[in-house]
Each structure stands twice: as structure tokens, then as C-alpha cells.
Amino acid sequence: MSGTEGKLVFFGELLIRLTAPGNELLMQSPSLSLHVGGAEANVAIGLAHLGHDCAMVSKIPSNALGRGAVAAVRGAGVDCAAVTLHPGRMGLYFLSVGAGLRASEIVYDRAGSSFAATGPEDYDFDQLLAGAGLLHLSGITPALGPRSAEAALGAARAAKRLGVPVSFDGNYRAMLWEAWDSDPRRVLSELIGSADILFGNHRDLSLVLGQEFSGEGEDRRREAAEAGFAAFPALKLIASTARHTATADHHRIAARVDLRDSCHQTAEIDVTGIVDRIGAGDAFAAGVLHAHLGGGDARAMAESGLALTCLKHSLPGDASRFGQADIDAFHGGGLDVRR
């Protein structure tokens, strides 16, 4: 695919995730497993495994944690030449995986990270986005603090100035926004206003538009999408999932893509025996973008996103590592051993 599109650029924080073993609570045992992720990096890794030319832009500390994170992302096929050093520390988060009727729980430890300390002056976005086919951002970056909020806005403004399409995942994280004197509605409204593609549901649109939308039923979800298109003239595509949680390891998931003149919502899929749901939204974004970049319609994008988000639940770690053959097998319904 890299021969038919410009490089896909992802701007955001690389993170290290530390997970309690099995379904234990944090600190129940004196051991933690380590994975490397980050919302934007997860999408980059997912698309790299689908054959796209992906490049990460970020800042890391000059220590073993930073170097290890870059090595992991580079090893997954993502160009990390623009992941450079900056004073600070590595962003971390801790996960206790839920089971049965107990939900998973995350503890963030990201304050003072190398990435969160950077502002727009620390990046030459015009150079970094030269020739790019897409810029992907998420709402996590501006939620980290005022400096990173201005950096995200700077990236989006540069992309619009250069004519680079912008993909934005709302990824609203209340705990991060509430940790500082923030104005999420203002910042997210500008970022969505710069976007061609929005990954967000009726709750994201309710937040930025200041009016309540319901997610119950396809007609109400279409109403929210149409309000989003009316408020943000540059938007061409809105993609979302609907998740019903029966237990921690049994969810029902449907995917939806709204275009200005058409839409498609998939049937609901039962996802059972969940191994790891972290990063499922990022896998969905990768699946939708993969089909979009290939010229797919609303149905193709929704089904590609649904396949990757469902498959991600079977895989430990934060990112999808599936290829087109895996998407095809998912839609083919073949669960026997592939030999």
C-alpha cells in the first residue's frame, strides 16, 4: 500500500503499560508484565501490519525505558526516526485486568513525562508532515496538559495548512482533563474542526456541541452524526462502535460509519473469552482507516473496523498485529486451525 499513498504520520505519546498477572489486582503479587503502547502508536502498529507506511512523531527520555519503547514500536514496522529525546520521564500506566463482574482498572502515571512537557515549538510540523498522506491524532494528547494541548493544535493547524488530511480520535479521558485547569470543549472543538475523519460517538459529539444525543438506535446515532457534520464542515467521515458489556470477558460489539450522504451499521458480534480489551478502539481506527485508504465505502470501513476490534480482544498487549488475511478469515467465519 505504501506505493499508492503518502506516509501516515502519528503524533502522540509512547507509553509503557505494566499489568498485574492474570486477573489479579495491582500489587497482589510482586510482579508486573510490560507492554509498549499509546493510542496513536497502537493505530500506527495496526496499520503497519496491514502494509501501510507509518511514521511516529513523539518525544522520549534518554534512558532504557525510552529506548526500549522505540525499539518495540520500530520492531512492529513503524518508522521512528522522528521520535527524539527530550528531558523528562517515561509515561506509564498500570492495569488490573477485570474478570466476571469486576471491571478492569487503570492507574495513570504520566505527569512530567518527556512528551507531556513538549509544546508546538519542539516540533517542525511543516517538515514532519511534508508529503504525508494523513495525520492521526487523539484527544489523549491535549488532555495531558496545556503544553501538549498546544502541540496537538499546532500539528492539526500545520496539516490543514499543508493540505494533509487529519484523522482524530476523541478518546476522552476525564481523569486526565480534570488533573489541570483545562477547557476540553474548546480544544476538542478546534481539533474536530480540523479533522476530515472523526472517531467518536454520540457522547463525544454531545460534549463538544453542548447538546445531548442518544446512542439508542440507528436513527438517533444518525441524528448525532448529522449534527456533527453540520457543525464541522470539514468532516467527511464519523466512525464509532457500540459496546454492550455482559461481563468483563463477554461483550457485544457493533461498528458504524457515517458519511455525509450514507451510513452503515454492522450487526452486533458476541465477543467472548476476552484476553485483553485495551487498544480495541485503536484497532477499530486502524481497520476503518485501512479500508478508507483502499477506497472502501461505509460498509467496507465498518466491517474492516469491526473485524480488527473484535480480533484485538484475543491478543495480549495494546496494539493490533493482524493482517488482511486475518480480516478475511474473520469475515469468513473460519475458526478451525489455519494450516
Salt bridges, closest charged atoms under 4 A:
GLU5 OE2 - HIS52 ND1 2.66
GLU13 OE1 - ARG110 NH2 2.93
ASP109 OD2 - ARG89 NH2 2.85
GLU121 OE2 - ARG147 NH1 2.48
ASP122 OD2 - ARG147 NH2 3.21
ASP126 OD1 - ARG161 NH2 2.55
GLU150 OE1 - ARG157 NH1 4.00
GLU190 OE2 - ARG157 NE 2.66
ASP196 OD1 - LYS160 NZ 3.58
ASP196 OD2 - LYS236 NZ 2.74
GLU218 OE1 - ARG256 NH1 3.98
GLU223 OE1 - ARG220 NE 3.02
GLU226 OE2 - ARG222 NE 3.22
ASP258 OD1 - ARG222 NH1 2.89
ASP258 OD2 - ARG256 NE 2.67
GLU268 OE2 - HIS244 ND1 2.72
GLU268 OE1 - ARG252 NE 3.60
ASP270 OD1 - HIS250 NE2 2.73
ASP276 OD2 - ARG17 NH2 2.60
GLU303 OE2 - ARG299 NE 3.28
ASP318 OD1 - ARG17 NH1 2.61
ASP326 OD1 - ARG338 NH1 3.12
